[in-house]
Amino acid sequence: MGHETKTVAAGEFKARCLALLDEVAERGEVVVVTKRGVPVAKVVPVDQPERPSLRGSVVSEKDIVAPIEGAWDAEG
């Protein structure tokens, strides 16, 4: 799957930097920044590792508000 490439002048990149970074992150676009028409930098999306699933990571307890067995000394 190829990424769309957008070319912007350095001045435009400076003015729209945050919006352009959002486009790169959200749409997978590649932005080539130019100075006087010469490419000087390329902004590409970062390969994000898959987030691990939380399935099976929750433990269910029966009753967490009932009194515990035996005496408890809060002062220790």
N, C-alpha and C positions, 0 to 999 in steps of 0.2 A: 504494500500500500504506500504510494508516494505522497509526500507532503507538498502542499501548495507553497510556492515561494513568493514572498512579497519583497520588493526592493524599496527602501526608503532612504532619503537623505539624512545625514547626521542631525541636522537641525530639526527635522520633523521627528526623528527618533527621540531626541532630547525633549521635545514638547509633548510627545505622546507615549513616552516610555512605558508607563504603567498599563495603559490600554493595549499597547502592542504586546507586552508580556502576557497579558490575559489572553489575547488571541492565540499566542503561541501555545499556552498551556491548555486552553479549552478546545481549540480546533486543530492542534497539531501543525499549525503553520510554521514555516521557516521564514525568518526576516533577515534579509541581507542589508546591512547598513553601509551607505556609500559616503565618501567625501569627495566632492568635485567629480562625481560620476564614477569614482574608482571604489570597488568593494573593499571594505576594511574590516568588517566583522560580520559574523553570522550568529543569529540567535536561533537555537533549535530546542524542541521540546526534550525534556529529561525523560529517560525511560524509567517509569515508575514500577517498582516491584509490586506484585500482587499483595494486597493486604491479607494476612492470615484470617481465616474464618474464626468467629467467636463461638461457633456451634460446638457444644459439648464443654465449654469452659465455665459454665455457671453451675454452682453446687446448690442444691436445694436442701434446706434444713426443715425439720418438722415444725418445731415451735421455738422461735427465737426470743419470745417475750415471757415465757413461763419462768418461774423461780428455779434457780439451780439447786441441786441437792447439796445438803450440808451447809454449815455456817460459812459466811464469807467475811473476811476482815479487810475493809477498805484501807486501813492504815498500814497494813502489811507486815 
